[in-house]
């Protein structure tokens, strides 16, 4: 069953069940199904054919749900643009994949106007806002049938359902093709792994331009659960949602949890008796910080995961395994094989570091219009992730960071995250990011950007003294710089490209 068909099934079985909550508004499953059918028929009526790209440029809001499902029902390929993108990225993506029709939230009209695409593009625009879809195409939902459109848009599932644009560490955003089959397989395995049921109430904090947010949405619909859209990311507002909405599932990257765990955050002062599980993915998570989070959530199950947008999900460490495998991201999911290879492409032995290679299900067909880049990453039935890792003697994977993030120091290859994990243990350090010191004459200088805990004052000498005690000589930063905050991506990861 494809993910858009799961919405139709849920609407038939649970018509009055609340499917999605956004602020003080909500959709039942029947309402979400009918609205998505109207969107699909509108797209087809305006010449959006099978495989053509439909863009969505919007902050997190209720109206996005029928737009996403409606695009798939019409046989189109949805392209959700990161709501934090500016004119340059917006223009690039519209041109790169040839978006035929763009659903533009009214709050993004200024960026659209500044992009210059008003006169340069053939892209049709539908402007929408809270509770209404309007604009130059005059989309009036009541004019379209609420019945599903009669179109078989998937076949064997190999057709694209979405393009997820990700910039990685360098270069302009590139579109990763995600098929209907990938969404289906990942949704079914995720729901089974996390033991999701229709009783779950899942909070969604990331934009739908991220694979994790889409996975939560599709999993919730697959089991008939309720998804709660979190618009404000202030800790006090997240705590309010967790308690008032009786949230049972929470997915976030380590940087997001770190934000919630700040010293004076209201998050650490509450108990979350309804929170059944959390999933953590996207970055390495120092053992000390993970232990502190588990103290706040003593009755919550922790699922540590590893995956890439190019392969959606790769491994998972189950809650019952976490005590014996600190730092591990687990074993491969069903249908997945994980290898760790050296620079010669040979399999590494236990505890030997190398590049993580994903084989089996979930692998994208490639990058949109980038055959040369795709050829370097997608090799036959294997995905060379560009991530560094190692496996222990029992086959459990440990994620060590990005291969292209490695620094060179005194002839040694150095992982910034290894240095960061060590410096985070220094009392008074709230966050730290390590990068190449381009201001130094030496090409292999290392710089540490440090954010101190509120009310704590550290100086460079204190950080360097600590580094000399706890790090090899070639990992010691040459320079320490104190900053108020670190640059972030929209998904709360540290933006390595901005460091």
DRENDO-1510 file (C-alpha; in Angstrom, 1 decimal, always signed):
<recs>
REC; n; res; u; v; w
REC; 1; UNK; +0.0; +0.0; +0.0 .
REC; 2; UNK; +1.5; +3.3; -1.1 .
REC; 3; UNK; +1.6; +6.1; +1.5 .
REC; 4; UNK; -1.1; +8.2; -0.2 .
REC; 5; UNK; -3.4; +5.1; -0.2 .
REC; 6; UNK; -2.8; +4.8; +3.5 .
REC; 7; UNK; -4.6; +8.1; +3.9 .
REC; 8; UNK; -7.6; +6.8; +2.0 .
REC; 9; UNK; -7.7; +3.6; +4.1 .
REC; 10; UNK; -7.5; +5.6; +7.4 .
REC; 11; UNK; -10.3; +7.9; +6.2 .
REC; 12; UNK; -12.5; +4.9; +5.6 .
REC; 13; UNK; -11.6; +3.2; +8.9 .
REC; 14; UNK; -11.2; +6.2; +11.2 .
REC; 15; UNK; -13.1; +9.1; +9.5 .
REC; 16; UNK; -13.6; +11.2; +12.6 .
REC; 17; UNK; -10.3; +10.5; +14.2 .
REC; 18; UNK; -8.0; +13.6; +14.4 .
REC; 19; UNK; -5.2; +13.1; +11.9 .
REC; 20; UNK; -3.2; +16.3; +12.2 .
REC; 21; UNK; -3.2; +19.2; +14.6 .
REC; 22; UNK; -1.8; +22.6; +13.7 .
REC; 23; UNK; -2.1; +25.3; +16.4 .
REC; 24; UNK; -5.8; +25.6; +17.2 .
REC; 25; UNK; -7.0; +23.9; +14.1 .
REC; 26; UNK; -7.1; +20.3; +13.0 .
REC; 27; UNK; -7.9; +17.8; +10.2 .
REC; 28; UNK; -9.8; +14.6; +10.8 .
REC; 29; UNK; -8.8; +11.7; +8.5 .
REC; 30; UNK; -11.9; +12.3; +6.4 .
REC; 31; UNK; -11.1; +16.0; +6.0 .
REC; 32; UNK; -7.5; +15.4; +5.1 .
REC; 33; UNK; -8.5; +12.8; +2.5 .
REC; 34; UNK; -11.1; +14.9; +0.9 .
REC; 35; UNK; -8.9; +18.0; +0.8 .
REC; 36; UNK; -6.0; +16.0; -0.7 .
REC; 37; UNK; -8.4; +14.7; -3.4 .
REC; 38; UNK; -9.5; +18.2; -4.3 .
REC; 39; UNK; -5.8; +19.3; -4.6 .
REC; 40; UNK; -5.1; +16.3; -6.9 .
REC; 41; UNK; -8.0; +17.1; -9.1 .
REC; 42; UNK; -7.0; +20.8; -9.2 .
REC; 43; UNK; -3.5; +19.8; -10.3 .
REC; 44; UNK; -4.7; +17.5; -13.0 .
REC; 45; UNK; -7.2; +20.1; -14.2 .
REC; 46; UNK; -4.4; +22.6; -14.6 .
REC; 47; UNK; -2.3; +20.3; -16.8 .
REC; 48; UNK; +0.1; +18.9; -14.1 .
REC; 49; UNK; +0.9; +15.6; -15.7 .
REC; 50; UNK; +2.5; +12.4; -14.3 .
REC; 51; UNK; +6.0; +13.0; -13.1 .
REC; 52; UNK; +5.9; +16.8; -13.2 .
REC; 53; UNK; +7.2; +18.7; -10.3 .
REC; 54; UNK; +5.0; +20.5; -7.8 .
REC; 55; UNK; +6.7; +22.8; -5.3 .
REC; 56; UNK; +5.6; +23.7; -1.8 .
REC; 57; UNK; +7.2; +26.7; -0.1 .
REC; 58; UNK; +5.7; +27.2; +3.3 .
REC; 59; UNK; +6.3; +27.3; +7.0 .
REC; 60; UNK; +5.0; +24.4; +9.0 .
REC; 61; UNK; +1.2; +24.5; +8.8 .
REC; 62; UNK; -1.9; +22.3; +8.5 .
REC; 63; UNK; -2.5; +23.1; +4.8 .
REC; 64; UNK; +0.7; +21.3; +3.8 .
REC; 65; UNK; -0.8; +17.9; +4.5 .
REC; 66; UNK; -3.3; +17.9; +1.6 .
REC; 67; UNK; -0.8; +19.5; -0.7 .
REC; 68; UNK; +1.7; +16.7; -0.1 .
REC; 69; UNK; -0.8; +13.9; -0.5 .
REC; 70; UNK; -2.6; +15.6; -3.3 .
REC; 71; UNK; +0.5; +15.9; -5.4 .
REC; 72; UNK; +1.2; +12.2; -5.0 .
REC; 73; UNK; -2.4; +11.3; -5.9 .
REC; 74; UNK; -2.1; +13.3; -9.1 .
REC; 75; UNK; +1.0; +11.4; -10.1 .
REC; 76; UNK; +3.1; +14.5; -9.6 .
REC; 77; UNK; +6.5; +14.7; -7.8 .
REC; 78; UNK; +6.4; +17.0; -4.8 .
REC; 79; UNK; +9.3; +19.3; -4.0 .
REC; 80; UNK; +9.1; +20.7; -0.5 .
REC; 81; UNK; +11.4; +23.7; -0.3 .
REC; 82; UNK; +13.1; +24.4; +3.0 .
REC; 83; UNK; +11.1; +27.3; +4.5 .
REC; 84; UNK; +14.4; +28.9; +5.6 .
REC; 85; UNK; +15.6; +29.2; +2.0 .
REC; 86; UNK; +16.2; +32.7; +0.6 .
REC; 87; UNK; +15.8; +34.0; -2.9 .
REC; 88; UNK; +18.9; +32.4; -4.3 .
REC; 89; UNK; +18.1; +28.8; -3.2 .
REC; 90; UNK; +14.5; +29.2; -4.2 .
REC; 91; UNK; +15.4; +30.3; -7.7 .
REC; 92; UNK; +18.0; +27.6; -8.1 .
REC; 93; UNK; +15.6; +24.8; -7.1 .
REC; 94; UNK; +12.8; +26.0; -9.3 .
REC; 95; UNK; +15.1; +26.1; -12.3 .
REC; 96; UNK; +17.0; +23.0; -11.4 .
REC; 97; UNK; +14.0; +20.6; -11.4 .
REC; 98; UNK; +11.6; +22.6; -13.5 .
REC; 99; UNK; +8.8; +23.1; -11.0 .
REC; 100; UNK; +5.6; +23.6; -13.0 .
REC; 101; UNK; +3.4; +24.7; -10.2 .
REC; 102; UNK; +4.3; +26.2; -6.8 .
REC; 103; UNK; +2.1; +26.3; -3.7 .
REC; 104; UNK; +3.3; +29.5; -2.0 .
REC; 105; UNK; +2.4; +30.3; +1.5 .
REC; 106; UNK; +1.3; +34.0; +1.9 .
REC; 107; UNK; +4.1; +34.6; +4.4 .
REC; 108; UNK; +6.6; +33.7; +1.6 .
REC; 109; UNK; +5.3; +36.2; -1.0 .
REC; 110; UNK; +8.1; +38.7; -0.4 .
REC; 111; UNK; +10.8; +36.2; -1.0 .
REC; 112; UNK; +9.1; +35.0; -4.2 .
REC; 113; UNK; +8.8; +38.5; -5.4 .
REC; 114; UNK; +12.5; +39.2; -4.7 .
REC; 115; UNK; +13.6; +36.1; -6.4 .
REC; 116; UNK; +12.8; +37.6; -9.8 .
REC; 117; UNK; +11.0; +34.4; -10.9 .
REC; 118; UNK; +7.8; +36.3; -11.4 .
REC; 119; UNK; +8.9; +37.2; -15.0 .
REC; 120; UNK; +11.5; +34.6; -15.7 .
REC; 121; UNK; +9.7; +31.4; -14.9 .
REC; 122; UNK; +6.8; +29.5; -16.5 .
REC; 123; UNK; +6.0; +28.2; -13.0 .
REC; 124; UNK; +2.4; +28.7; -12.1 .
REC; 125; UNK; +1.8; +30.0; -8.5 .
REC; 126; UNK; -1.0; +29.3; -6.1 .
REC; 127; UNK; -0.9; +31.4; -2.9 .
REC; 128; UNK; -2.4; +30.0; +0.2 .
REC; 129; UNK; -2.8; +30.8; +3.9 .
REC; 130; UNK; -4.5; +29.6; +7.0 .
REC; 131; UNK; -7.7; +27.8; +6.1 .
REC; 132; UNK; -7.7; +29.1; +2.5 .
REC; 133; UNK; -6.1; +28.4; -0.9 .
REC; 134; UNK; -6.4; +31.2; -3.4 .
REC; 135; UNK; -4.1; +33.3; -5.7 .
REC; 136; UNK; -3.7; +33.9; -9.4 .
REC; 137; UNK; -5.0; +30.4; -10.4 .
REC; 138; UNK; -8.2; +30.8; -8.3 .
REC; 139; UNK; -8.2; +27.5; -6.6 .
REC; 140; UNK; -11.6; +27.1; -5.0 .
REC; 141; UNK; -11.7; +23.7; -3.3 .
REC; 142; UNK; -15.5; +23.5; -3.4 .
REC; 143; UNK; -15.3; +23.3; -7.2 .
REC; 144; UNK; -13.5; +20.0; -7.1 .
REC; 145; UNK; -14.7; +16.5; -6.2 .
REC; 146; UNK; -13.7; +15.0; -2.8 .
REC; 147; UNK; -13.5; +11.5; -4.4 .
REC; 148; UNK; -10.1; +10.1; -5.2 .
REC; 149; UNK; -8.9; +10.7; -8.7 .
REC; 150; UNK; -8.8; +7.7; -11.0 .
REC; 151; UNK; -5.1; +7.5; -11.7 .
REC; 152; UNK; -2.6; +4.7; -11.2 .
REC; 153; UNK; +0.5; +6.8; -10.6 .
REC; 154; UNK; +2.9; +4.3; -9.1 .
REC; 155; UNK; +3.1; +1.0; -11.0 .
REC; 156; UNK; +5.8; -1.0; -9.3 .
REC; 157; UNK; +6.7; +1.9; -7.0 .
REC; 158; UNK; +9.8; +2.9; -8.9 .
REC; 159; UNK; +8.4; +6.3; -10.1 .
REC; 160; UNK; +9.6; +9.4; -8.2 .
REC; 161; UNK; +7.2; +10.6; -5.4 .
REC; 162; UNK; +9.4; +13.4; -4.2 .
REC; 163; UNK; +12.6; +15.4; -4.6 .
REC; 164; UNK; +14.3; +16.2; -1.4 .
REC; 165; UNK; +16.9; +19.0; -1.8 .
REC; 166; UNK; +19.9; +18.9; +0.5 .
REC; 167; UNK; +23.0; +21.0; +0.2 .
REC; 168; UNK; +25.3; +18.8; +2.2 .
REC; 169; UNK; +28.6; +20.4; +3.2 .
REC; 170; UNK; +29.4; +22.2; +0.0 .
REC; 171; UNK; +27.7; +23.4; -3.2 .
REC; 172; UNK; +24.2; +24.3; -4.2 .
REC; 173; UNK; +21.3; +22.2; -3.1 .
REC; 174; UNK; +20.9; +18.9; -5.1 .
REC; 175; UNK; +17.7; +17.0; -5.5 .
REC; 176; UNK; +17.6; +13.4; -4.1 .
REC; 177; UNK; +15.0; +11.3; -5.9 .
REC; 178; UNK; +12.7; +9.4; -3.5 .
REC; 179; UNK; +10.3; +6.8; -5.0 .
REC; 180; UNK; +6.9; +5.6; -3.9 .
REC; 181; UNK; +8.6; +2.3; -3.0 .
REC; 182; UNK; +11.1; +3.9; -0.7 .
REC; 183; UNK; +8.4; +5.8; +1.1 .
REC; 184; UNK; +6.3; +2.7; +1.4 .
REC; 185; UNK; +9.1; +0.3; +2.7 .
REC; 186; UNK; +10.5; +2.9; +5.1 .
REC; 187; UNK; +7.1; +3.7; +6.5 .
REC; 188; UNK; +6.2; +0.1; +7.1 .
REC; 189; UNK; +9.5; -0.8; +8.7 .
REC; 190; UNK; +9.6; +2.3; +10.9 .
REC; 191; UNK; +6.0; +1.7; +12.2 .
REC; 192; UNK; +6.9; -1.9; +13.0 .
REC; 193; UNK; +10.2; -0.9; +14.7 .
REC; 194; UNK; +8.7; +1.8; +16.8 .
REC; 195; UNK; +5.6; -0.2; +17.6 .
REC; 196; UNK; +3.4; +2.6; +16.5 .
REC; 197; UNK; -0.4; +2.4; +16.9 .
REC; 198; UNK; -3.4; +4.6; +16.4 .
REC; 199; UNK; -3.1; +5.6; +20.0 .
REC; 200; UNK; +0.2; +7.4; +19.3 .
REC; 201; UNK; +0.4; +11.2; +19.3 .
REC; 202; UNK; +3.6; +12.3; +17.5 .
REC; 203; UNK; +5.1; +15.7; +17.6 .
REC; 204; UNK; +6.6; +17.0; +14.4 .
REC; 205; UNK; +9.3; +19.8; +14.8 .
REC; 206; UNK; +11.2; +19.7; +11.5 .
REC; 207; UNK; +10.1; +21.1; +8.1 .
REC; 208; UNK; +8.6; +18.7; +5.6 .
REC; 209; UNK; +11.7; +19.4; +3.5 .
REC; 210; UNK; +13.5; +16.9; +5.7 .
REC; 211; UNK; +13.1; +13.1; +5.3 .
REC; 212; UNK; +12.6; +12.6; +9.1 .
REC; 213; UNK; +9.5; +14.9; +9.1 .
REC; 214; UNK; +8.1; +13.0; +6.1 .
REC; 215; UNK; +8.8; +9.7; +7.8 .
REC; 216; UNK; +6.8; +10.8; +10.9 .
REC; 217; UNK; +3.9; +12.0; +8.8 .
REC; 218; UNK; +3.6; +8.9; +6.7 .
REC; 219; UNK; +4.1; +6.6; +9.7 .
REC; 220; UNK; +1.4; +8.4; +11.6 .
REC; 221; UNK; -1.0; +8.0; +8.7 .
REC; 222; UNK; +0.0; +4.4; +8.1 .
REC; 223; UNK; -1.2; +3.4; +11.6 .
REC; 224; UNK; -3.9; +6.0; +12.1 .
REC; 225; UNK; -2.1; +8.0; +14.8 .
REC; 226; UNK; -2.3; +11.8; +15.4 .
REC; 227; UNK; +0.5; +14.1; +14.2 .
REC; 228; UNK; +1.0; +17.4; +16.1 .
REC; 229; UNK; +2.7; +20.1; +14.1 .
REC; 230; UNK; +5.0; +22.2; +16.3 .
REC; 231; UNK; +5.3; +25.7; +14.8 .
REC; 232; UNK; +7.2; +27.4; +17.6 .
REC; 233; UNK; +10.6; +25.9; +18.6 .
REC; 234; UNK; +11.0; +27.8; +21.8 .
REC; 235; UNK; +11.6; +25.3; +24.6 .
REC; 236; UNK; +8.6; +26.6; +26.7 .
REC; 237; UNK; +6.3; +26.1; +23.7 .
REC; 238; UNK; +7.6; +22.6; +23.0 .
REC; 239; UNK; +7.1; +21.6; +26.7 .
REC; 240; UNK; +3.6; +23.0; +26.5 .
REC; 241; UNK; +2.8; +20.8; +23.5 .
REC; 242; UNK; +4.4; +17.7; +25.0 .
REC; 243; UNK; +2.3; +18.0; +28.1 .
REC; 244; UNK; -1.0; +19.4; +26.8 .
REC; 245; UNK; -1.1; +17.1; +23.7 .
REC; 246; UNK; +0.1; +14.0; +25.7 .
REC; 247; UNK; +2.8; +13.4; +23.1 .
REC; 248; UNK; +4.0; +9.8; +22.9 .
REC; 249; UNK; +6.6; +10.0; +20.1 .
REC; 250; UNK; +9.4; +12.5; +19.4 .
REC; 251; UNK; +12.0; +12.5; +16.7 .
REC; 252; UNK; +14.9; +15.0; +16.6 .
REC; 253; UNK; +18.6; +15.4; +15.9 .
REC; 254; UNK; +21.1; +15.7; +18.8 .
REC; 255; UNK; +21.5; +19.5; +18.4 .
REC; 256; UNK; +17.8; +19.9; +19.0 .
REC; 257; UNK; +17.9; +17.8; +22.2 .
REC; 258; UNK; +21.0; +19.9; +23.2 .
REC; 259; UNK; +18.9; +23.0; +22.8 .
REC; 260; UNK; +16.1; +21.6; +25.0 .
REC; 261; UNK; +18.7; +20.5; +27.6 .
REC; 262; UNK; +20.1; +24.0; +28.3 .
REC; 263; UNK; +20.6; +24.8; +32.0 .
REC; 264; UNK; +17.6; +27.0; +32.5 .
REC; 265; UNK; +15.3; +25.3; +30.0 .
REC; 266; UNK; +11.8; +24.4; +31.2 .
REC; 267; UNK; +12.2; +21.0; +29.5 .
REC; 268; UNK; +14.5; +19.6; +32.2 .
REC; 269; UNK; +12.0; +20.6; +35.0 .
REC; 270; UNK; +9.1; +18.5; +33.9 .
REC; 271; UNK; +8.1; +14.8; +33.7 .
REC; 272; UNK; +6.8; +13.4; +30.5 .
REC; 273; UNK; +4.8; +10.3; +31.6 .
REC; 274; UNK; +3.1; +9.9; +28.2 .
REC; 275; UNK; +6.3; +10.1; +26.1 .
REC; 276; UNK; +6.7; +6.4; +25.1 .
REC; 277; UNK; +9.7; +6.8; +22.7 .
REC; 278; UNK; +12.2; +9.2; +21.1 .
REC; 279; UNK; +14.3; +8.6; +18.0 .
REC; 280; UNK; +17.7; +10.3; +17.6 .
REC; 281; UNK; +19.4; +10.5; +14.3 .
REC; 282; UNK; +21.6; +12.9; +12.2 .
REC; 283; UNK; +24.7; +13.5; +14.2 .
REC; 284; UNK; +26.9; +11.8; +16.8 .
REC; 285; UNK; +25.6; +12.2; +20.3 .
REC; 286; UNK; +28.2; +12.3; +23.1 .
REC; 287; UNK; +27.6; +9.6; +25.8 .
REC; 288; UNK; +27.6; +12.2; +28.6 .
REC; 289; UNK; +24.8; +14.3; +27.0 .
REC; 290; UNK; +22.8; +11.2; +26.1 .
REC; 291; UNK; +23.0; +10.0; +29.7 .
REC; 292; UNK; +21.7; +13.4; +30.9 .
REC; 293; UNK; +18.8; +13.3; +28.5 .
REC; 294; UNK; +17.9; +9.8; +29.7 .
REC; 295; UNK; +17.8; +11.2; +33.3 .
REC; 296; UNK; +15.2; +13.7; +32.2 .
REC; 297; UNK; +13.3; +10.9; +30.4 .
REC; 298; UNK; +13.8; +7.8; +32.6 .
REC; 299; UNK; +10.7; +6.0; +31.4 .
REC; 300; UNK; +11.1; +6.7; +27.7 .
REC; 301; UNK; +12.5; +4.3; +25.1 .
REC; 302; UNK; +15.4; +5.5; +23.1 .
REC; 303; UNK; +16.0; +4.5; +19.5 .
REC; 304; UNK; +19.4; +5.5; +18.2 .
REC; 305; UNK; +19.4; +5.5; +14.4 .
REC; 306; UNK; +21.7; +6.1; +11.4 .
REC; 307; UNK; +20.6; +7.0; +7.9 .
REC; 308; UNK; +21.1; +9.4; +5.0 .
REC; 309; UNK; +18.6; +11.2; +2.8 .
REC; 310; UNK; +20.1; +9.1; -0.1 .
REC; 311; UNK; +19.1; +5.9; +1.7 .
REC; 312; UNK; +16.5; +7.1; +4.2 .
REC; 313; UNK; +17.2; +4.7; +7.1 .
REC; 314; UNK; +20.1; +2.3; +7.6 .
REC; 315; UNK; +20.5; +1.1; +11.2 .
REC; 316; UNK; +18.8; +1.2; +14.6 .
REC; 317; UNK; +20.0; +0.5; +18.1 .
REC; 318; UNK; +17.0; -0.9; +20.0 .
REC; 319; UNK; +16.3; +0.5; +23.6 .
REC; 320; UNK; +17.2; -2.8; +25.2 .
REC; 321; UNK; +20.6; -2.7; +23.6 .
REC; 322; UNK; +21.7; +0.8; +24.5 .
REC; 323; UNK; +23.2; +0.0; +27.9 .
REC; 324; UNK; +25.6; -2.6; +26.4 .
REC; 325; UNK; +26.5; -0.6; +23.3 .
REC; 326; UNK; +27.1; +3.1; +24.3 .
REC; 327; UNK; +27.7; +5.3; +21.2 .
REC; 328; UNK; +26.4; +2.7; +18.7 .
REC; 329; UNK; +23.7; +3.3; +16.1 .
REC; 330; UNK; +22.9; -0.3; +16.0 .
REC; 331; UNK; +22.5; -3.0; +13.3 .
REC; 332; UNK; +21.1; -2.8; +9.8 .
REC; 333; UNK; +17.4; -2.7; +9.3 .
REC; 334; UNK; +15.6; -5.6; +7.5 .
REC; 335; UNK; +16.7; -5.7; +3.9 .
REC; 336; UNK; +19.8; -3.5; +4.5 .
REC; 337; UNK; +23.4; -4.6; +4.5 .
REC; 338; UNK; +26.0; -2.3; +6.0 .
REC; 339; UNK; +29.7; -2.4; +5.1 .
REC; 340; UNK; +32.6; -0.3; +6.3 .
REC; 341; UNK; +35.4; +0.0; +3.6 .
REC; 342; UNK; +38.8; +1.4; +3.5 .
REC; 343; UNK; +40.2; +3.7; +0.7 .
REC; 344; UNK; +40.9; +0.7; -1.5 .
REC; 345; UNK; +37.3; -0.4; -1.2 .
REC; 346; UNK; +38.1; -3.4; +0.9 .
REC; 347; UNK; +36.0; -4.4; +3.9 .
REC; 348; UNK; +37.4; -3.1; +7.2 .
REC; 349; UNK; +37.9; -5.4; +10.2 .
REC; 350; UNK; +36.3; -4.9; +13.6 .
REC; 351; UNK; +37.1; -1.5; +15.1 .
REC; 352; UNK; +38.8; -0.3; +11.9 .
REC; 353; UNK; +37.5; +3.0; +10.7 .
REC; 354; UNK; +36.3; +3.5; +7.1 .
REC; 355; UNK; +33.5; +4.7; +4.9 .
REC; 356; UNK; +30.0; +3.5; +5.5 .
REC; 357; UNK; +28.4; +1.7; +2.5 .
REC; 358; UNK; +24.7; +1.0; +2.5 .
REC; 359; UNK; +23.4; -1.9; +0.3 .
REC; 360; UNK; +19.8; -3.1; -0.1 .
REC; 361; UNK; +16.5; -1.4; +0.3 .
REC; 362; UNK; +15.8; +2.4; +0.6 .
REC; 363; UNK; +18.5; +3.5; -1.8 .
REC; 364; UNK; +17.5; +6.5; -4.0 .
REC; 365; UNK; +17.8; +6.1; -7.8 .
REC; 366; UNK; +20.1; +9.1; -7.7 .
REC; 367; UNK; +20.4; +12.9; -7.9 .
REC; 368; UNK; +18.1; +14.9; -10.2 .
REC; 369; UNK; +20.1; +16.0; -13.3 .
REC; 370; UNK; +23.5; +15.3; -11.7 .
REC; 371; UNK; +24.7; +12.0; -13.3 .
REC; 372; UNK; +28.4; +12.7; -12.5 .
REC; 373; UNK; +27.8; +13.4; -8.8 .
REC; 374; UNK; +25.4; +10.4; -8.7 .
REC; 375; UNK; +28.0; +8.1; -10.2 .
REC; 376; UNK; +30.5; +8.8; -7.4 .
REC; 377; UNK; +27.9; +8.0; -4.7 .
REC; 378; UNK; +25.5; +5.4; -6.2 .
REC; 379; UNK; +27.7; +2.5; -7.5 .
REC; 380; UNK; +25.6; -0.4; -8.7 .
REC; 381; UNK; +23.5; -1.6; -5.8 .
REC; 382; UNK; +25.7; +0.3; -3.2 .
REC; 383; UNK; +25.5; +3.7; -1.7 .
REC; 384; UNK; +28.8; +5.2; -0.6 .
REC; 385; UNK; +27.6; +7.5; +2.1 .
REC; 386; UNK; +30.6; +9.7; +2.6 .
REC; 387; UNK; +30.2; +9.0; +6.4 .
REC; 388; UNK; +32.9; +7.5; +8.5 .
REC; 389; UNK; +32.2; +4.6; +10.8 .
REC; 390; UNK; +33.3; +1.4; +12.4 .
REC; 391; UNK; +31.8; -1.9; +13.4 .
REC; 392; UNK; +32.5; -3.9; +16.5 .
REC; 393; UNK; +33.0; -7.6; +16.6 .
REC; 394; UNK; +29.3; -8.2; +16.8 .
REC; 395; UNK; +28.5; -6.1; +13.8 .
REC; 396; UNK; +27.1; -3.0; +15.6 .
REC; 397; UNK; +27.8; +0.2; +13.7 .
REC; 398; UNK; +29.4; +3.4; +15.2 .
REC; 399; UNK; +28.9; +6.6; +13.3 .
REC; 400; UNK; +32.1; +8.8; +13.5 .
REC; 401; UNK; +31.2; +11.8; +11.3 .
REC; 402; UNK; +31.5; +13.0; +7.7 .
REC; 403; UNK; +34.4; +11.9; +5.6 .
REC; 404; UNK; +34.6; +15.3; +3.9 .
REC; 405; UNK; +34.7; +17.0; +7.4 .
REC; 406; UNK; +38.1; +15.5; +8.2 .
REC; 407; UNK; +40.8; +17.9; +9.0 .
REC; 408; UNK; +44.5; +17.4; +8.4 .
REC; 409; UNK; +46.8; +18.2; +11.3 .
REC; 410; UNK; +50.5; +17.4; +11.5 .
REC; 411; UNK; +50.0; +14.7; +8.9 .
REC; 412; UNK; +47.1; +13.0; +10.8 .
REC; 413; UNK; +43.5; +12.9; +9.6 .
REC; 414; UNK; +41.4; +14.3; +12.4 .
REC; 415; UNK; +37.6; +14.1; +13.0 .
REC; 416; UNK; +36.2; +17.4; +14.3 .
REC; 417; UNK; +33.5; +15.5; +16.1 .
REC; 418; UNK; +36.1; +13.6; +18.1 .
REC; 419; UNK; +37.6; +16.8; +19.4 .
REC; 420; UNK; +34.2; +18.3; +20.0 .
REC; 421; UNK; +33.1; +15.4; +22.1 .
REC; 422; UNK; +36.2; +15.7; +24.3 .
REC; 423; UNK; +35.8; +19.5; +24.8 .
REC; 424; UNK; +32.1; +19.1; +25.7 .
REC; 425; UNK; +33.2; +17.4; +28.8 .
REC; 426; UNK; +34.9; +20.5; +30.1 .
REC; 427; UNK; +32.7; +22.1; +32.7 .
REC; 428; UNK; +31.1; +25.3; +31.5 .
REC; 429; UNK; +31.2; +24.4; +27.8 .
REC; 430; UNK; +27.6; +24.3; +26.4 .
REC; 431; UNK; +28.5; +23.7; +22.7 .
REC; 432; UNK; +31.5; +23.5; +20.6 .
REC; 433; UNK; +32.3; +23.2; +16.9 .
REC; 434; UNK; +35.7; +22.5; +15.4 .
REC; 435; UNK; +36.9; +23.6; +12.0 .
REC; 436; UNK; +40.0; +24.4; +10.0 .
REC; 437; UNK; +41.5; +27.7; +11.0 .
REC; 438; UNK; +41.7; +29.5; +7.7 .
REC; 439; UNK; +43.0; +32.7; +9.4 .
REC; 440; UNK; +46.3; +30.9; +10.3 .
REC; 441; UNK; +49.4; +30.7; +8.1 .
REC; 442; UNK; +49.6; +27.0; +8.7 .
REC; 443; UNK; +47.2; +25.1; +6.4 .
REC; 444; UNK; +46.4; +22.4; +9.0 .
REC; 445; UNK; +45.5; +24.7; +11.9 .
REC; 446; UNK; +42.5; +23.7; +14.0 .
REC; 447; UNK; +40.1; +26.2; +15.5 .
REC; 448; UNK; +37.5; +25.6; +18.2 .
REC; 449; UNK; +34.3; +27.7; +18.4 .
REC; 450; UNK; +33.0; +27.5; +22.0 .
REC; 451; UNK; +29.6; +28.5; +23.4 .
REC; 452; UNK; +29.8; +28.8; +27.2 .
REC; 453; UNK; +27.0; +27.9; +29.7 .
REC; 454; UNK; +25.1; +30.9; +30.9 .
REC; 455; UNK; +26.8; +32.5; +33.8 .
REC; 456; UNK; +30.1; +30.7; +33.1 .
REC; 457; UNK; +33.2; +32.4; +31.9 .
REC; 458; UNK; +36.1; +30.5; +30.3 .
REC; 459; UNK; +39.2; +31.7; +28.5 .
REC; 460; UNK; +41.3; +30.2; +25.8 .
REC; 461; UNK; +44.0; +29.1; +28.2 .
REC; 462; UNK; +41.5; +27.0; +30.2 .
REC; 463; UNK; +40.3; +25.3; +27.0 .
REC; 464; UNK; +43.8; +24.7; +25.7 .
REC; 465; UNK; +45.0; +23.3; +29.1 .
REC; 466; UNK; +42.1; +20.9; +29.1 .
REC; 467; UNK; +42.8; +19.9; +25.5 .
REC; 468; UNK; +46.5; +19.1; +26.3 .
REC; 469; UNK; +45.3; +16.8; +29.1 .
REC; 470; UNK; +42.7; +14.9; +27.1 .
REC; 471; UNK; +43.7; +15.0; +23.5 .
REC; 472; UNK; +46.7; +13.8; +21.4 .
REC; 473; UNK; +49.0; +16.7; +20.4 .
REC; 474; UNK; +47.8; +16.7; +16.8 .
REC; 475; UNK; +44.1; +17.3; +17.9 .
REC; 476; UNK; +44.8; +20.3; +20.1 .
REC; 477; UNK; +43.2; +23.5; +18.7 .
REC; 478; UNK; +45.7; +26.2; +17.7 .
REC; 479; UNK; +43.0; +28.8; +18.5 .
REC; 480; UNK; +39.9; +29.1; +20.6 .
REC; 481; UNK; +37.2; +31.5; +19.7 .
REC; 482; UNK; +34.2; +32.2; +22.0 .
REC; 483; UNK; +30.8; +32.9; +20.3 .
REC; 484; UNK; +27.2; +33.5; +21.5 .
REC; 485; UNK; +25.8; +30.7; +19.2 .
REC; 486; UNK; +26.7; +28.4; +16.4 .
REC; 487; UNK; +25.3; +28.5; +12.9 .
REC; 488; UNK; +22.4; +26.1; +12.4 .
REC; 489; UNK; +20.6; +24.4; +9.6 .
REC; 490; UNK; +16.8; +24.4; +9.6 .
REC; 491; UNK; +16.9; +21.0; +11.2 .
REC; 492; UNK; +19.0; +22.3; +14.1 .
REC; 493; UNK; +22.2; +20.6; +13.0 .
REC; 494; UNK; +25.4; +22.6; +13.2 .
REC; 495; UNK; +25.9; +24.2; +9.7 .
REC; 496; UNK; +29.4; +23.0; +8.9 .
REC; 497; UNK; +29.5; +25.0; +5.6 .
REC; 498; UNK; +29.0; +28.2; +7.6 .
REC; 499; UNK; +31.7; +27.6; +10.2 .
</recs>
